[in-house]
Amino acid sequence: MLTQKAVKWYTKNLFPHPATEILLGLMILGTWYSLKDAQKLGFYEFMIIVEAVLLPVYGILVAAHVFRSQRVTLFEITLFNGPKNIFLGRLTSALFGLIVGIFSVALITSNQGYSRLVVSVLLKIPTYLAVMMILMVWLDSIGGIISFYILTSAVPMGLFVLLTKPYPPNTAISLLAYFLAPIGATVNARKLSLSVSAGYTVALVLSALIMLVSYISFKKKDFEPQ
């Protein structure tokens, strides 16, 4: 019962108006236009616009509702009777928020005829969720948001550069690419030491493990008044 109340608490006002409508509109237009000439020009524009810019910004919109100051977290611990319900409430609300935006991008990608990229787009849901939850354990507010943007935008940009090199990246870089830049990894799968199926599997397993560690760590964390 308390978990349901926590979910309602965090889901309420999850999408600020009109920021959500504007951002969703930009994501739809950006996805459509970047894929329009992909058959002739390649997927570089799609990777930059969608994976390195629009989806990370949308992720911030959701993450901003997850990261809280320690003072607010202490209040929520009292309200929901412990960190367990807080974690589950934040996790569920973030999952709902990510599904709304990322699924819309995946749907447009499929409608444009690039069904092979759909799974890589949807993989953003568990990986973004894992990054949010692990950062939430140790960071809050601005620190968490900045770190999230670095991991979901700046790091994929760096990976794009590595994937353009003539020599194949090592296994560690390949794993990181499938986890933080699955669209770019799928497009450049021939250069990677892991197959697409193996890369997706590892990314899913890693996401699940990170969320489990986050859950255990958040429950055991000592929250002290600032």
Secondary structure, DSSP 8 states (H G I E B T S, - for coil): -HHHHHHHHHHTT-S-TTHHHHHHHHHHHHHHHHHHTHHHH-SHHHIIIIIIIIHHHHHHHHHTTT---HHHHHHHHHHHTSHHHHHHHHHHHHHHHHHHHHHHHHHHHHHTT-GGGHHHHHTHHHHHHHHHHHHHHH--HHHHHHHHHIIIIIHHHHHHHHHTSSS---HHHHHHHHHH-HHHHHHTGGGSSS-HHHHHHHHHHHHHHHHHHHHHHHHH------
